[in-house]
Amino acid sequence: MSPLAITHFTMTSCLGHGLAATSAALQAGRSGLKPCDFETVDIDTWIGEVEGLDAVQLREDLSRFDCRNNRLALLGLQQDGFEQAVVDAIREHGADRVGVFMGTSTAGILQTELAYRQRDPATGALPASFRYAETHNAYSVADFLCHHFGLRGPSVVLSAACASSAKAFGNAARMIQAGLIDAAIVGGVDSLCLTTLYGFRSLELTSDQPCRPYDQARDGISIGEAVGLALVQREGPVGSMRLLGVGESSDAHHMSSPHPEGRSAQIAIRDALAAAGLRPDQVDYVNLHGTGTPSNDAAEGRAVHAVFGDQVPCSSTKASTGHTLGAAGGIEIVISLLAIRDGFMPAGLNVTHLDPSIHLDYLTHQRQARVDRVLSNSFGFGGANASVVVGRGA
């Protein structure tokens, strides 16, 4: 694919609001995880919760979209001048030439959980104030963004589990290169809710301590919430970051387990490199999906080793942010861009003993270095795989 400009990017997670807080935390090796105290949840686990969401207020004319997920999307827009950058892009290209491509997994399901507590005791009817389409519905976040900016271009929300927002970059790139739009808001947002916390616990996938990706004793995930956003344009100023390649594949192996050899994950990685026109040795750092479950890390480790050997530094940042599910791809692409911009490779935290059966150059300490190109992996339930390559602008 022809490189596209990433003119602006931002993220907000448990590490903090915006790029400065995120970069500082990553370079200092700080995690944002804490013992779970969310809502009424009674689970012995750790979470990555974004501070200040309850105080975020949507505009009065958009109050029908009010839910935790859309408040998180708005909080993300307000960081690092991103909102103004979108306004400028609309002024340059027109409201029908700017698209919205977002990923999420549970969207505003918390709003339904809260409404369910208020159902009519006689009929079971949900309260009249509950608005499914604008909150719980997966498309609601794109609908909210379109109304917030007055956009009339193509808008899509992908719900492909933990690959959702990485796959959004592929959709946006195809739309731009087909000539249908000139710019796109791309990324993902997912917020904490009872369904994911209890659901992953029922699958025995949550850990009772901060997650430990690639550790020999890893035993599960720590769920987080986050928003990651990028403004992708056909052209940008000299020095803009670049979206270089996207690779996607599907395992068709198992609903919740990856192929043990990472067979289709390898396809996504190789296709991303081919789209970018790069050899494996031209990638400086790999941001791993690295959830901290035994099967995921083993499968991804085999896939990455099959392509890169043990010659490319890599790490998972989920021990810093938690696993943000549908937003994971988006924030990890932003972290990859930060690695390029600020010249560092983030450490994979909480590792006491690296799994000796996984043969990678896994970083347990942050490394300062020039970084020009990064590949970021996102692999989800149902065998949804996406790898994205980003790089430094010329």
Beta strands, then each sheet from edge to edge (+ up, - down):
strand 1: 4-13
strand 2: 16-17
strand 3: 34-35
strand 4: 46-48
strand 5: 98-103
strand 6: 155-158
strand 7: 183-190
strand 8: 223-224
strand 9: 226-233
strand 10: 241-250
strand 11: 285-287
strand 12: 313-315
strand 13: 344-345
strand 14: 361-362
strand 15: 367-368
strand 16: 373-380
strand 17: 384-391
sheet 1: 2+ 1- 9+ 7- 5- 6-
sheet 2: 2+ 1- 10+ 17- 16+ 11+ 12+ 14+
sheet 3: 3+ 4- 8-
sheet 4: 13+ 15-
end
